Amino acid sequence: MLLETIERVNRLRQQALADPEFIQSAKAHEKALNDKSYHSSAKSASNKTRKDKTLAELYQQAEFGSRSDAASH
């Protein structure tokens, strides 16, 4: 069953690669992915310039008190 599936997929792949319309579509798709990748990497590079806050900075305003039920772990 697995071998039949692999053979069927391979046949379909070969048919697709023989179709000029498919090749053109695949190239357009690849270009779109590369353009998107370029824009996301530029955006993420600008995000890396900011300093991440430490947990102490995040919880600076929080008050941690003792539990009223005095449960221990």
PyMOL CGO cylinders between C-alpha atoms (Angstrom):
from pymol import cmd
from pymol.cgo import CYLINDER

trace = [
    CYLINDER, 0.00, 0.00, 0.00, 2.79, 2.46, 0.86, 0.3, 1, 1, 1, 1, 1, 1,
    CYLINDER, 2.79, 2.46, 0.86, 4.70, 1.54, -2.27, 0.3, 1, 1, 1, 1, 1, 1,
    CYLINDER, 4.70, 1.54, -2.27, 1.59, 2.13, -4.41, 0.3, 1, 1, 1, 1, 1, 1,
    CYLINDER, 1.59, 2.13, -4.41, 1.10, 5.54, -2.83, 0.3, 1, 1, 1, 1, 1, 1,
    CYLINDER, 1.10, 5.54, -2.83, 4.73, 6.49, -3.45, 0.3, 1, 1, 1, 1, 1, 1,
    CYLINDER, 4.73, 6.49, -3.45, 4.49, 5.38, -7.07, 0.3, 1, 1, 1, 1, 1, 1,
    CYLINDER, 4.49, 5.38, -7.07, 1.24, 7.32, -7.57, 0.3, 1, 1, 1, 1, 1, 1,
    CYLINDER, 1.24, 7.32, -7.57, 2.71, 10.48, -6.04, 0.3, 1, 1, 1, 1, 1, 1,
    CYLINDER, 2.71, 10.48, -6.04, 5.83, 10.12, -8.18, 0.3, 1, 1, 1, 1, 1, 1,
    CYLINDER, 5.83, 10.12, -8.18, 3.73, 9.76, -11.35, 0.3, 1, 1, 1, 1, 1, 1,
    CYLINDER, 3.73, 9.76, -11.35, 1.71, 12.85, -10.46, 0.3, 1, 1, 1, 1, 1, 1,
    CYLINDER, 1.71, 12.85, -10.46, 4.90, 14.77, -9.67, 0.3, 1, 1, 1, 1, 1, 1,
    CYLINDER, 4.90, 14.77, -9.67, 6.35, 13.87, -13.06, 0.3, 1, 1, 1, 1, 1, 1,
    CYLINDER, 6.35, 13.87, -13.06, 3.13, 14.94, -14.81, 0.3, 1, 1, 1, 1, 1, 1,
    CYLINDER, 3.13, 14.94, -14.81, 3.20, 18.26, -12.98, 0.3, 1, 1, 1, 1, 1, 1,
    CYLINDER, 3.20, 18.26, -12.98, 6.83, 18.90, -13.89, 0.3, 1, 1, 1, 1, 1, 1,
    CYLINDER, 6.83, 18.90, -13.89, 6.00, 18.28, -17.55, 0.3, 1, 1, 1, 1, 1, 1,
    CYLINDER, 6.00, 18.28, -17.55, 3.26, 20.95, -17.48, 0.3, 1, 1, 1, 1, 1, 1,
    CYLINDER, 3.26, 20.95, -17.48, 4.59, 24.45, -18.36, 0.3, 1, 1, 1, 1, 1, 1,
    CYLINDER, 4.59, 24.45, -18.36, 1.65, 26.12, -16.60, 0.3, 1, 1, 1, 1, 1, 1,
    CYLINDER, 1.65, 26.12, -16.60, 2.54, 24.30, -13.38, 0.3, 1, 1, 1, 1, 1, 1,
    CYLINDER, 2.54, 24.30, -13.38, 6.20, 25.34, -13.69, 0.3, 1, 1, 1, 1, 1, 1,
    CYLINDER, 6.20, 25.34, -13.69, 5.21, 28.98, -14.20, 0.3, 1, 1, 1, 1, 1, 1,
    CYLINDER, 5.21, 28.98, -14.20, 2.86, 28.82, -11.22, 0.3, 1, 1, 1, 1, 1, 1,
    CYLINDER, 2.86, 28.82, -11.22, 5.56, 27.21, -9.06, 0.3, 1, 1, 1, 1, 1, 1,
    CYLINDER, 5.56, 27.21, -9.06, 8.06, 29.95, -9.96, 0.3, 1, 1, 1, 1, 1, 1,
    CYLINDER, 8.06, 29.95, -9.96, 5.53, 32.65, -9.12, 0.3, 1, 1, 1, 1, 1, 1,
    CYLINDER, 5.53, 32.65, -9.12, 4.82, 30.93, -5.81, 0.3, 1, 1, 1, 1, 1, 1,
    CYLINDER, 4.82, 30.93, -5.81, 8.54, 30.68, -5.02, 0.3, 1, 1, 1, 1, 1, 1,
    CYLINDER, 8.54, 30.68, -5.02, 9.00, 34.39, -5.78, 0.3, 1, 1, 1, 1, 1, 1,
    CYLINDER, 9.00, 34.39, -5.78, 6.07, 35.29, -3.51, 0.3, 1, 1, 1, 1, 1, 1,
    CYLINDER, 6.07, 35.29, -3.51, 7.53, 33.21, -0.69, 0.3, 1, 1, 1, 1, 1, 1,
    CYLINDER, 7.53, 33.21, -0.69, 10.94, 34.82, -1.12, 0.3, 1, 1, 1, 1, 1, 1,
    CYLINDER, 10.94, 34.82, -1.12, 9.41, 38.32, -1.09, 0.3, 1, 1, 1, 1, 1, 1,
    CYLINDER, 9.41, 38.32, -1.09, 7.41, 37.49, 2.04, 0.3, 1, 1, 1, 1, 1, 1,
    CYLINDER, 7.41, 37.49, 2.04, 10.50, 35.97, 3.68, 0.3, 1, 1, 1, 1, 1, 1,
    CYLINDER, 10.50, 35.97, 3.68, 12.50, 39.11, 2.90, 0.3, 1, 1, 1, 1, 1, 1,
    CYLINDER, 12.50, 39.11, 2.90, 9.87, 41.38, 4.42, 0.3, 1, 1, 1, 1, 1, 1,
    CYLINDER, 9.87, 41.38, 4.42, 9.44, 39.25, 7.55, 0.3, 1, 1, 1, 1, 1, 1,
    CYLINDER, 9.44, 39.25, 7.55, 13.19, 39.02, 8.16, 0.3, 1, 1, 1, 1, 1, 1,
    CYLINDER, 13.19, 39.02, 8.16, 13.49, 42.81, 7.85, 0.3, 1, 1, 1, 1, 1, 1,
    CYLINDER, 13.49, 42.81, 7.85, 10.63, 43.25, 10.30, 0.3, 1, 1, 1, 1, 1, 1,
    CYLINDER, 10.63, 43.25, 10.30, 12.05, 40.77, 12.80, 0.3, 1, 1, 1, 1, 1, 1,
    CYLINDER, 12.05, 40.77, 12.80, 15.48, 42.41, 12.59, 0.3, 1, 1, 1, 1, 1, 1,
    CYLINDER, 15.48, 42.41, 12.59, 13.96, 45.70, 13.73, 0.3, 1, 1, 1, 1, 1, 1,
    CYLINDER, 13.96, 45.70, 13.73, 12.25, 43.90, 16.62, 0.3, 1, 1, 1, 1, 1, 1,
    CYLINDER, 12.25, 43.90, 16.62, 15.57, 42.49, 17.80, 0.3, 1, 1, 1, 1, 1, 1,
    CYLINDER, 15.57, 42.49, 17.80, 16.91, 45.97, 18.48, 0.3, 1, 1, 1, 1, 1, 1,
    CYLINDER, 16.91, 45.97, 18.48, 14.64, 46.50, 21.45, 0.3, 1, 1, 1, 1, 1, 1,
    CYLINDER, 14.64, 46.50, 21.45, 15.72, 45.08, 24.79, 0.3, 1, 1, 1, 1, 1, 1,
    CYLINDER, 15.72, 45.08, 24.79, 13.48, 42.41, 26.24, 0.3, 1, 1, 1, 1, 1, 1,
    CYLINDER, 13.48, 42.41, 26.24, 12.25, 43.09, 29.75, 0.3, 1, 1, 1, 1, 1, 1,
    CYLINDER, 12.25, 43.09, 29.75, 13.38, 40.86, 32.56, 0.3, 1, 1, 1, 1, 1, 1,
    CYLINDER, 13.38, 40.86, 32.56, 10.84, 39.12, 34.79, 0.3, 1, 1, 1, 1, 1, 1,
    CYLINDER, 10.84, 39.12, 34.79, 11.76, 41.51, 37.59, 0.3, 1, 1, 1, 1, 1, 1,
    CYLINDER, 11.76, 41.51, 37.59, 10.85, 44.46, 35.36, 0.3, 1, 1, 1, 1, 1, 1,
    CYLINDER, 10.85, 44.46, 35.36, 7.59, 42.83, 34.28, 0.3, 1, 1, 1, 1, 1, 1,
    CYLINDER, 7.59, 42.83, 34.28, 6.45, 42.10, 37.85, 0.3, 1, 1, 1, 1, 1, 1,
    CYLINDER, 6.45, 42.10, 37.85, 7.81, 45.28, 39.43, 0.3, 1, 1, 1, 1, 1, 1,
    CYLINDER, 7.81, 45.28, 39.43, 4.31, 46.68, 40.04, 0.3, 1, 1, 1, 1, 1, 1,
    CYLINDER, 4.31, 46.68, 40.04, 2.88, 43.41, 41.35, 0.3, 1, 1, 1, 1, 1, 1,
    CYLINDER, 2.88, 43.41, 41.35, 2.45, 42.78, 45.04, 0.3, 1, 1, 1, 1, 1, 1,
    CYLINDER, 2.45, 42.78, 45.04, 3.01, 39.28, 46.29, 0.3, 1, 1, 1, 1, 1, 1,
    CYLINDER, 3.01, 39.28, 46.29, 1.62, 38.67, 49.74, 0.3, 1, 1, 1, 1, 1, 1,
    CYLINDER, 1.62, 38.67, 49.74, 1.21, 35.68, 51.97, 0.3, 1, 1, 1, 1, 1, 1,
    CYLINDER, 1.21, 35.68, 51.97, -1.68, 33.35, 51.39, 0.3, 1, 1, 1, 1, 1, 1,
    CYLINDER, -1.68, 33.35, 51.39, -4.59, 33.71, 53.74, 0.3, 1, 1, 1, 1, 1, 1,
    CYLINDER, -4.59, 33.71, 53.74, -5.18, 29.96, 53.98, 0.3, 1, 1, 1, 1, 1, 1,
    CYLINDER, -5.18, 29.96, 53.98, -1.52, 29.37, 54.99, 0.3, 1, 1, 1, 1, 1, 1,
    CYLINDER, -1.52, 29.37, 54.99, -1.25, 26.24, 52.87, 0.3, 1, 1, 1, 1, 1, 1,
    CYLINDER, -1.25, 26.24, 52.87, 2.24, 24.82, 52.58, 0.3, 1, 1, 1, 1, 1, 1,
    CYLINDER, 2.24, 24.82, 52.58, 3.72, 22.79, 49.79, 0.3, 1, 1, 1, 1, 1, 1,
]
cmd.load_cgo(trace, "trace")
